[in-house]
Amino acid sequence: MAQWTSAVGPAQLARQLTAQQTRPAGPGTRKPAAYRALADGIRLLVLEGRVPVAARLPAERELALALSVSRTTVAAAYEALRAEGFLESRRGAGSWTTVPAGNPLPARGLEPLPPESLGSMIDLGCAALPAPEPWLSRGFQGALEELPPYAHTHGDYPAGLPALRRTLADRYTARGIPTMPEQIMVTTGAMGAIDAICHLFAGRGERIAVESPSYANILQLMREAGARLVPVAMADGLTGWDLPRWRQVLRDAAPRLAYVVADFHNPTGALADEDQRRALVDAARSAGTVLVVDETMSELRLDDGVEMPRPVCAFDPAGSTVLTVGSASKAFWAGMRIGWVRAAPDVIRSLVAARAYADLGTPVLEQLAVNWLMGGEGWEEAVALRRAQARENRDALVAAVRRELPGWEFEVPRGGLTLWVRTGGLSGSRLAEAGERVGVRVPSGPRFGVDGAFEGYVRLPFTVGGAVADEAAARLAAAARMVRAGAAGGPVAEEPRTFVA
């Protein structure tokens, strides 16, 4: 009986491995033997979760042909991986990926570190900030006061609490988008919203067009739903979407869905202007593509003078093309797992009906807390605190990275929570591995792409400031030195320094 549960094709694995080598590390780097480089590349893909554990690898001859190397090189690499505990093989069943005993299973998304790990590790993996107090506590106090009538019911509200649906609809109307409560479904976070949309609109094998790069957790959600992802490159810098490329992909690939982040894009921080929004909606409508717009960053304008464009759904008055997803997680707190979908009433009814076979509904107390906050001044004051904290962290992190890593390149976004950084020719995957060894956790660029793209990038969120930002940049510089020396996979070159607040 085979021990593998999925398979990686030779062409796919070759693309991912080749991408790791597209940006040379520069002079002074030790060049490993070909088999060792191949084994290290596969090991990195497993450690980052981009090749799943228990995935069958191509046969030696197939991978050798795809990589244009000798079969002996592949055989030696597989043997090295077996010796290190990253591969198992059996005659007749092939070879499949594993992790050595005692190692944690690699995550395929950007899950936060457990709190007990934060003393020795600076976490730049999760773009989330602590709760804006006292508003979190006040919101739940207000919710508890309003809870008794709901406690006398069954507590299941598949479309969301009527009061919160009405509040969310009123907020869209105040933004110039007339909205009825029947156009809102409350979900368990934005991930829950997009998961429901994918299951309703895009069955296994359906094409979904995505920005390239895009949010790693959403990409993985879509992969695991069986979607075929079609990447569309972003425009240069922070200028938003490349509309000619979008028109071509929508016309030629005819994707069932397209997923975009118009407001302070994750990870680049780009802000699409009104002309781009109008043009993309028109192109999606012409192609018969449903446009899923992620607004989770829309309230995180960090600089004065930034004029926010109208929401993308403003250019779809009939509501037949655009599905809008929002959330309290980025603007307020990630622990407040409240999201929502705005769509045409018939789409909402279909999403609600399908939800009966998933999670039935979103917790009542959290919905009451969000409704209490949005119904008064609490939400706006909490978001103002969040903006101030993110702005301060952004400026501190930018200054620290420029000082410690002057060869790294980036543009400073005017909103959002993330900095998209070109790493001066270093492999983002190897930087991520070396970072773990010196006490800083950073996600590599390929997590935000399709099939190994963006190897020369990392994403840095605005989650640390002050002395912690300085220390994070210093540890990243230490990781970069390890990668340049070719030591990321060898003995620890520097012990991590524990930050004491």
Salt bridges, closest charged atoms under 4 A:
ASP40 OD1 - ARG36 NH2 2.92
ASP40 OD1 - ARG43 NH2 3.25
GLU48 OE1 - ARG50 NE 2.92
GLU60 OE1 - ARG71 NE 3.45
GLU79 OE1 - ARG82 NH2 3.25
GLU84 OE2 - ARG36 NH1 2.84
GLU111 OE2 - ARG441 NH2 2.97
ASP123 OD1 - ARG441 NH1 2.91
ASP195 OD1 - HIS199 ND1 3.20
GLU211 OE1 - HIS265 NE2 3.20
ASP242 OD2 - ARG245 NE 3.22
ASP252 OD1 - ARG251 NE 3.40
ASP263 OD1 - ARG277 NH2 2.67
GLU274 OE1 - ARG310 NH2 3.14
ASP275 OD1 - ARG278 NH1 3.32
ASP282 OD1 - ARG285 NH1 3.13
GLU295 OE1 - ARG175 NH1 3.32
GLU299 OE1 - ARG171 NH2 3.64
ASP303 OD1 - ARG394 NH2 2.79
ASP303 OD2 - ARG414 NE 3.62
ASP316 OD1 - ARG285 NH2 3.37
ASP359 OD1 - ARG355 NE 2.71
GLU380 OE2 - ARG171 NH1 3.55
ASP395 OD1 - ARG394 NE 3.07
GLU409 OE1 - ARG422 NE 3.75
GLU433 OE2 - ARG43 NH1 2.47
ASP451 OD2 - ARG15 NH2 2.76
ASP470 OD1 - ARG403 NH2 2.90
GLU471 OE2 - ARG475 NE 2.90
GLU471 OE2 - ARG497 NE 3.47
GLU494 OE2 - ARG481 NH2 3.05
